[in-house]
Amino acid sequence: MQEILKNELSIEKSRPGRRGVRFEKAQKPADAYVPQAYLRKTAPNLPQLSEFDTVRHFTRLSQQNYSLDGQFYPLGSCTMKYNPKAYDVLSVLPGFANAHPFAPESAVQGTLELAYNLQELLKKVTGLSAFTLQPAAGAHGELTGILTARAYHDAHGGQNRTEVIVPDTAHGTNPATANMAGYTVVNIKSAPNGCVDKAALKAALSEKTAVVMLTVPNTVGLFESEIREIAELVHGVGALLYMDGANFNALIGLAKPADFGVDIMHLNLHKTFAAPHGGGGPGSGPVGAAEHVAPFLPHPMVSCVNGKYTLADNRPESHNRMKAFYGNMAVVIRGYCYLRQFDGKTLKEIAENAILNANYVRACLKGKFNAFFDRNCMHECVLTPPDPHATGVHTSDIAKRLLDYGFYAPTIYFPLIVPEALMVEPTETENKDMLDAFVAAMEKIYDEIKTDPQVVKEAPHTQPVKRIDEVSAARQPNLRW
Ligand SMILES: *Cc1c(COP(=O)(O)O)cnc(C)c1O
């Protein structure tokens, strides 16, 4: 079809004098409000558009995007799970949204009470002794956790502990965090079953080890079934066990990390606990600690003294604060709503459904897209394409072809230890109809790989942006529009 309407930037659509809304000229000159020295001399170079131009421009852009509101979104490891609209409304109730950050504690008792109660609920679901809601993201939580571990070691004569051990199935932020905190990262390879290789761990552990960081479930979607023994080995050399619990929807209600020896962990409220994420935030990565490490968590934390909620906690060993004020409250409120809405039995069902859905997809696609580790997985499964070297059809082609069928692509080429990885996390919130539709699309793509591989290799065919020319993009990058 010949294109008549051009796909232009808003600045290209601009015509001098076009306006959305016209106001009467102000009665007083601008310098009645702003000193002359601060007034701009020339008008800003903004697009001049009518209201229709503007609304249609942004509506069209939004429709070219994939989102949870529009499509199945099986992005492994980082997917958006349950994001009820009702919590969005609650998180912006005026009493919360209009609270001034410098308001005296007596004026924000409700906000502090909610934060305190969430700390208590997170303690309950993890078994840990204390939680801070300060960190603004998962990776920020990791940094908070590692600095907390350092404060702990400093107080226990562990200044010579300079290493952090990270298995190759960890989330990429784990080694980055340890490095950023000034530690030497010691990488260990996984065993053939996709879990930590205990012999490799033993060989790496020493009195130089500060922390072992485990992603649980790990990034191949597997539970570290020997985590108790691992914790014993870690504690045996005086190190601390850190758990990356960003994807806690696989464990919530089923297991408490404190019971298997975790000393410090973070959660992602903007993954498991109902807050939407994407586009860079805001997020919330609360960090919990076992009793012996809790005094070292950053200052401040909400406590309750004689029925009053306060940030004036008295913890002299705390390693300092990680963020101005106390956490991203709008995300904290959603997490609180989530844990208040569901009782322990329902939380367990959430984890069971997350696990069931991932295993359903894995089992349905077996023989076509096999799981790299052919065993039961947790909340996500890591699939591989059928013989990419023989067919010439690679994971990126399959991801692009899925867009043609109306599905957002899974995470691809991650985790790094799985060649041509397709990492699918259906989440607990999708029903069987949607899972069956996804499986049907994957089966169709499988047939295409066998009969008409070119159609997959040239996908997407239905999207506003087709294949980019990757060679030219690398050789002759055009960095300005
Ligand atoms: C998403 C994720 C992180 C990082 O969380 P951010 O909020 O994006 O910083 C860390 N670990 C795991 C396992 C994750 O899935």
The ligand as an SDF file (V2000), in Angstrom:
LIG
                    3D

 15 15  0  0  0  0  0  0  0  0999 V2000
   15.6870   -7.6320   37.2760 C   0  0  0  0  0  0  0  0  0  0  0  0
   16.6800   -8.3410   38.0400 C   0  0  0  0  0  0  0  0  0  0  0  0
   17.6980   -7.6370   38.7290 C   0  0  0  0  0  0  0  0  0  0  0  0
   17.8860   -6.1390   38.6370 C   0  0  0  0  0  0  0  0  0  0  0  0
   16.7780   -5.3760   39.0350 O   0  0  0  0  0  0  0  0  0  0  0  0
   16.6450   -3.8590   38.5610 P   0  0  0  0  0  0  0  0  0  0  0  0
   15.4900   -3.3200   39.3090 O   0  0  0  0  0  0  0  0  0  0  0  0
   16.4360   -3.8990   37.0860 O   0  0  0  0  0  0  0  0  0  0  0  0
   17.9200   -3.1450   38.9180 O   0  0  0  0  0  0  0  0  0  0  0  0
   18.5920   -8.3760   39.4780 C   0  0  0  0  0  0  0  0  0  0  0  0
   18.5140   -9.7210   39.5290 N   0  0  0  0  0  0  0  0  0  0  0  0
   17.5550  -10.4110   38.8830 C   0  0  0  0  0  0  0  0  0  0  0  0
   17.5330  -11.9160   39.0070 C   0  0  0  0  0  0  0  0  0  0  0  0
   16.6140   -9.7610   38.1160 C   0  0  0  0  0  0  0  0  0  0  0  0
   15.6740  -10.4640   37.4670 O   0  0  0  0  0  0  0  0  0  0  0  0
  1  2  1  0
  2  3  1  0
  2 14  2  0
  3  4  1  0
  3 10  2  0
  4  5  1  0
  5  6  1  0
  6  7  2  0
  6  8  1  0
  6  9  1  0
 10 11  1  0
 11 12  2  0
 12 13  1  0
 12 14  1  0
 14 15  1  0
M  END
$$$$
